[in-house]
Amino acid sequence: MDTEYVKETNKTEAQKDRELIQSLVRTKMELQTATKNFEQAEEELIDYYTYQIKANKSKLDYLVKKAKKRRIVLDMINAIEYMQEVG
């Protein structure tokens, strides 16, 4: 299964910002879910959820740095709107 990924360059800055914010919100939700699952995990799944938590924290750190670089500010009201879109 060979899938070729093509970088889209015809997006506006507003579209790129919106997608970045949606990724931030989605990743934060995934981190919260992994953390809750870790707290209730059976012995066999502890390593799995630990990996998910570390991966989501790394991704979130990257996305936050990218958002700061683009000077994106996300307030709580807009965050709720994005969570409804993502969730």
N, C-alpha and C positions, 0 to 999 in steps of 0.2 A: 504494500500500500504506500505508494509514493504521493505525498501531498506537497504541493509547492505553495509556499506562503509568499504573498506579494505585499510589500509595504504600500499602504495607501497614502498618497501624498496630496490628494485633492481635497482634504478636509480643511475646514476653516479652523481658526484658532479656538473659536468658541466650542466647536464640536470636539476638538482635541481635549480642551479643558473639561468638558462634560464627561467624556469617556474616562479621563483620569480620575475625576471625582467619583464616578460610579465604581471604578476599580478599587479606589480607597475604601469606599463604604462596603463593598462586597468582601474585600480582604479582611476588614475589621470584623464583619459578621462571621466569616469563616474562622477567624482566630477565637472569637468568643465561643463558637460552637465546639471547636477542638478543645478548648480549655474546659468547658462543661463536660464533654465526653471523657476527658482525661480524669477528671475528678471522680467519675463513676466507672472507670474502666476496670475490667478484669485483668489479671496479671498478664495474660497473653497479649493484650492490646496496649499496654502502657508505653512500650517503645514506639508503637505506631502513632499514638496521639502526641507523644513527645516530639517526634519528627514533624508532624503536622503543625504543632505550635511553633517550633523553630523556623520552619519554612514560611509560615504566615507572618511571623515577626520580621523576618528578613525582607519579605516582599513589601510589608507595610512600611518599613524603614526606607526602602528604595522609593516607594511611591510618595511618601511624605517629602523626601528630599527633592524629588522631581516637581512636586506641587510647589514647594517653597521657591525653587528655581524659576518656576513660571509665575510666581507671585499670586498663587491661588489662595484665597481665604475662604474657609468653609465655616459658616456659622451653624448653630444648632437647628434653626428653622429650615435652612436649606438641606442640612444633613438628613432630616426626617423625610423631606421630599424625595431625596435620592434613595433612601432606604426603601421607600414605598415602590419606587421604580425597579430597584434591584430585587427586592424580596418577593 
